Amino acid sequence: MNILYIIITTIILAWGALIFLDFWTDHGDERVVPNVKGLTYAQAQSTLDAAELTVEISDSVYDSSARPGTVIDQSPHQNAKVKPGRIVYLTIVAFSPKTVTVPDISNVSLRQAQSIFEGLGIKNIKVVEVESEYQDLLLSAKYNGLPLSAGARIPVTATITLEVGKGLSIDELDSLSADSFTELPAPDELDLE
């Protein structure tokens, strides 16, 4: 008889647990995720609120050809069936471009400087040659006419001006080499004591 009571009690508890889980998890209650791509964030939020879904921005990317604040991706995707209150993660177009930190670029060549800035994502690079005895040596990098120093933050859409040395002409090199060498005294004229 006790075994029969245990079996009946187990069945009743399992059945009660299943009913509780159905209630707790809103079993059978679904929402279809609407398509919010192409909408502004405010429009997407109101659309998802109407569908009883929660909104969260998961990422933003800068795209100069798109309107800032526009939704470009969503997860879960449209027409997915989810529970009410589910978070829909949105990727939107950023309002301002990404900024990068300028590394130390002293004593580098033009090629190295261009490679460094292109590696940071900066594509607008102008090169200006200035008088200097060292050819293609980076003398300074400027943004909006102001010199850049290591640690400065600039947007990736910035136009950077690189001032590099022209180098000396052949005539200047000849005069420099003639002036820089003086005649050395003969070995017998040196006082070696």
FENTAMO-V343694 format. One record per residue. N is the residue number from 1. OMEGA is omega as a letter, one per 40 degrees, with the letter a starting at -180 (NA if undefined). D_FIRST is the distance of its C-alpha to the first C-alpha in whole Angstrom. Layout:
n = [N & N]
omega = [OMEGA & OMEGA]
d_first = [D_FIRST & D_FIRST]
This chain:
n = [1 & 2 & 3 & 4 & 5 & 6 & 7 & 8 & 9 & 10 & 11 & 12 & 13 & 14 & 15 & 16 & 17 & 18 & 19 & 20 & 21 & 22 & 23 & 24 & 25 & 26 & 27 & 28 & 29 & 30 & 31 & 32 & 33 & 34 & 35 & 36 & 37 & 38 & 39 & 40 & 41 & 42 & 43 & 44 & 45 & 46 & 47 & 48 & 49 & 50 & 51 & 52 & 53 & 54 & 55 & 56 & 57 & 58 & 59 & 60 & 61 & 62 & 63 & 64 & 65 & 66 & 67 & 68 & 69 & 70 & 71 & 72 & 73 & 74 & 75 & 76 & 77 & 78 & 79 & 80 & 81 & 82 & 83 & 84 & 85 & 86 & 87 & 88 & 89 & 90 & 91 & 92 & 93 & 94 & 95 & 96 & 97 & 98 & 99 & 100 & 101 & 102 & 103 & 104 & 105 & 106 & 107 & 108 & 109 & 110 & 111 & 112 & 113 & 114 & 115 & 116 & 117 & 118 & 119 & 120 & 121 & 122 & 123 & 124 & 125 & 126 & 127 & 128 & 129 & 130 & 131 & 132 & 133 & 134 & 135 & 136 & 137 & 138 & 139 & 140 & 141 & 142 & 143 & 144 & 145 & 146 & 147 & 148 & 149 & 150 & 151 & 152 & 153 & 154 & 155 & 156 & 157 & 158 & 159 & 160 & 161 & 162 & 163 & 164 & 165 & 166 & 167 & 168 & 169 & 170 & 171 & 172 & 173 & 174 & 175 & 176 & 177 & 178 & 179 & 180 & 181 & 182 & 183 & 184 & 185 & 186 & 187 & 188 & 189 & 190 & 191 & 192 & 193]
omega = [i & i & i & i & i & i & i & i & i & i & a & i & i & i & i & i & i & i & i & i & i & i & a & a & a & a & i & i & a & i & i & a & i & i & i & i & i & i & i & a & a & i & i & a & i & i & a & i & i & i & a & i & a & a & i & i & a & a & i & i & i & i & a & a & a & i & i & i & a & i & i & i & i & i & e & a & a & i & i & i & a & i & i & i & i & i & i & a & a & i & a & i & a & i & i & a & i & i & a & i & a & i & i & a & i & i & i & i & i & a & i & a & i & i & i & a & i & i & i & i & i & a & a & a & i & i & i & i & i & a & i & i & a & a & i & i & i & i & i & i & a & i & a & i & a & a & i & i & i & i & i & i & i & i & a & i & a & i & a & i & i & i & a & a & i & a & a & i & a & i & i & i & i & a & i & a & i & a & a & i & i & a & a & i & i & a & a & i & a & i & a & a & NA]
d_first = [0 & 4 & 5 & 5 & 6 & 9 & 10 & 11 & 12 & 14 & 16 & 17 & 18 & 20 & 21 & 23 & 24 & 26 & 27 & 29 & 30 & 32 & 33 & 34 & 36 & 38 & 36 & 38 & 41 & 44 & 48 & 51 & 53 & 56 & 60 & 61 & 64 & 67 & 67 & 68 & 65 & 65 & 65 & 62 & 60 & 60 & 59 & 56 & 55 & 56 & 53 & 51 & 51 & 53 & 56 & 57 & 60 & 59 & 63 & 66 & 69 & 73 & 75 & 78 & 78 & 75 & 75 & 73 & 69 & 69 & 65 & 66 & 62 & 59 & 55 & 53 & 55 & 56 & 53 & 51 & 47 & 46 & 44 & 46 & 47 & 48 & 51 & 54 & 56 & 60 & 63 & 66 & 70 & 71 & 73 & 75 & 76 & 74 & 76 & 77 & 79 & 82 & 82 & 85 & 88 & 91 & 93 & 91 & 93 & 93 & 91 & 88 & 88 & 88 & 85 & 83 & 84 & 82 & 79 & 79 & 79 & 82 & 84 & 87 & 89 & 93 & 96 & 99 & 101 & 103 & 106 & 105 & 106 & 103 & 102 & 98 & 97 & 95 & 97 & 94 & 92 & 92 & 90 & 91 & 94 & 93 & 92 & 89 & 88 & 85 & 81 & 83 & 80 & 81 & 80 & 80 & 82 & 85 & 88 & 89 & 93 & 93 & 97 & 98 & 101 & 104 & 105 & 109 & 112 & 114 & 117 & 115 & 113 & 117 & 118 & 115 & 116 & 120 & 119 & 116 & 118 & 121 & 124 & 123 & 125 & 127 & 125 & 128 & 129 & 125 & 125 & 123 & 124]
